[in-house]
């Protein structure tokens, strides 16, 4: 270890000025991409395995890979304020947090705006707050977060079009494939109200079980 500088795993290592309540709140907001990835998508794959959710997660991974390629190519430094946070060993343009959240907001909006407009508003509010938090906390400049937002919007819209015009017709085949049957992946986009559908079916199965017992 001697002679080698230490490097921290900064996945959840977000700093804010002591006593700054807004900074404390925004520090948690800036972790929303982590919560979506580790909490949302991992839980989704374990319990739901919807093809739309799986391809959304795949699109976000591709988006973050593109972000790293651009950062490595451009090599724009983070703002000077970032030096005080001791987490400035990576490049800043474009902001990956901003790109992630706006990709998610665009895809989620195009997928669900007709039935879940309240959730869509929450997604956009979190995207804007995340973008603001990265500037407020000193991790990015304004241009870096706006670049991430624009790139996220473009990539999110493109990925939605690719999936929902090119791949959705093949969802039934994926469901019936060996992979689909092994991992129980499914597509319920043809069901108007999935929550009610699952609720009604769960009740029906329970009633059927009780009738057989009697």
SULNOR-V943960 format. One record per residue. N is the residue number from 1. PHI is phi in radians with two decimals (NA if undefined). Layout:
n: {N | N}
phi: {PHI | PHI}
//
This chain:
n: {1 | 2 | 3 | 4 | 5 | 6 | 7 | 8 | 9 | 10 | 11 | 12 | 13 | 14 | 15 | 16 | 17 | 18 | 19 | 20 | 21 | 22 | 23 | 24 | 25 | 26 | 27 | 28 | 29 | 30 | 31 | 32 | 33 | 34 | 35 | 36 | 37 | 38 | 39 | 40 | 41 | 42 | 43 | 44 | 45 | 46 | 47 | 48 | 49 | 50 | 51 | 52 | 53 | 54 | 55 | 56 | 57 | 58 | 59 | 60 | 61 | 62 | 63 | 64 | 65 | 66 | 67 | 68 | 69 | 70 | 71 | 72 | 73 | 74 | 75 | 76 | 77 | 78 | 79 | 80 | 81 | 82 | 83 | 84 | 85 | 86 | 87 | 88 | 89 | 90 | 91 | 92 | 93 | 94 | 95 | 96 | 97 | 98 | 99 | 100 | 101 | 102 | 103 | 104 | 105 | 106 | 107 | 108 | 109 | 110 | 111 | 112 | 113 | 114 | 115 | 116 | 117 | 118 | 119 | 120 | 121 | 122 | 123 | 124 | 125 | 126 | 127 | 128 | 129 | 130 | 131 | 132 | 133 | 134 | 135 | 136 | 137 | 138 | 139 | 140 | 141 | 142 | 143 | 144 | 145 | 146 | 147 | 148 | 149 | 150 | 151 | 152 | 153 | 154 | 155 | 156 | 157 | 158 | 159 | 160 | 161 | 162 | 163 | 164 | 165 | 166 | 167 | 168 | 169 | 170 | 171 | 172 | 173 | 174 | 175 | 176 | 177 | 178 | 179 | 180 | 181 | 182 | 183 | 184 | 185 | 186 | 187 | 188 | 189 | 190 | 191 | 192 | 193 | 194 | 195 | 196 | 197 | 198 | 199 | 200 | 201 | 202 | 203 | 204 | 205 | 206 | 207 | 208 | 209 | 210 | 211 | 212 | 213 | 214}
phi: {NA | -1.10 | 1.54 | -1.89 | -1.14 | -1.44 | -2.28 | -1.59 | -1.45 | -1.78 | -0.99 | -2.13 | -1.60 | -2.00 | -1.88 | -2.56 | -1.09 | -0.99 | 1.51 | -1.55 | -1.15 | -1.13 | -1.07 | -1.08 | -1.09 | -1.21 | -1.10 | -1.21 | -1.05 | -1.16 | -1.62 | -0.97 | -1.01 | -1.18 | -1.10 | -1.12 | -1.22 | -1.41 | -1.49 | -1.23 | -1.30 | -1.12 | -1.09 | -1.05 | -1.21 | -1.20 | -1.87 | -1.97 | 1.07 | -1.36 | -1.11 | -1.06 | -1.14 | -1.12 | -1.28 | -1.11 | -1.07 | -1.09 | -1.09 | -1.14 | -1.11 | -1.11 | -1.06 | -1.21 | -1.13 | -1.09 | -1.02 | -1.15 | -1.10 | -1.16 | -1.02 | -1.14 | -1.35 | -1.35 | 0.99 | -1.47 | -1.23 | -1.31 | -1.13 | -1.07 | -1.08 | -1.20 | -1.07 | -1.21 | -1.54 | 1.03 | -2.35 | -1.88 | -1.62 | -2.31 | -1.41 | -1.96 | -2.00 | -1.55 | -1.18 | -1.26 | -1.08 | -1.10 | -1.08 | -1.05 | -1.20 | -1.33 | -1.05 | -1.05 | -1.10 | -1.15 | -1.09 | -1.09 | -1.12 | -1.11 | -1.45 | -2.24 | -1.07 | -1.25 | -2.02 | -2.34 | -1.12 | -1.15 | -1.16 | -1.09 | -1.07 | -1.12 | -1.06 | -1.23 | -1.10 | -1.16 | -1.12 | -1.15 | -1.12 | -1.11 | -1.05 | -1.12 | -1.09 | -1.20 | -1.39 | -1.03 | -1.41 | 1.60 | -1.52 | -2.52 | -1.53 | -1.06 | -1.13 | -1.21 | -1.29 | -1.21 | -1.12 | -1.11 | -1.11 | -1.09 | -1.12 | -1.11 | -1.11 | -1.12 | -1.16 | -1.09 | -1.16 | -1.12 | -1.15 | -1.06 | -1.15 | -1.05 | -1.23 | -1.55 | -1.97 | -1.75 | -1.87 | -0.94 | -1.04 | -1.68 | -1.01 | -1.03 | -1.17 | -1.15 | -1.02 | -1.53 | -1.26 | -1.06 | -1.11 | -1.08 | -1.24 | -1.20 | -1.83 | 1.01 | -1.33 | -2.62 | -2.24 | -2.03 | -1.14 | -1.47 | -1.70 | -1.03 | -2.25 | -1.13 | -1.07 | -1.17 | -1.04 | -1.21 | -1.09 | -1.10 | -1.19 | -1.11 | -1.15 | -1.11 | -1.12 | -1.10 | -1.10 | -1.13 | -1.14 | -1.16 | -1.15 | -1.21 | -1.15 | -1.48}
//
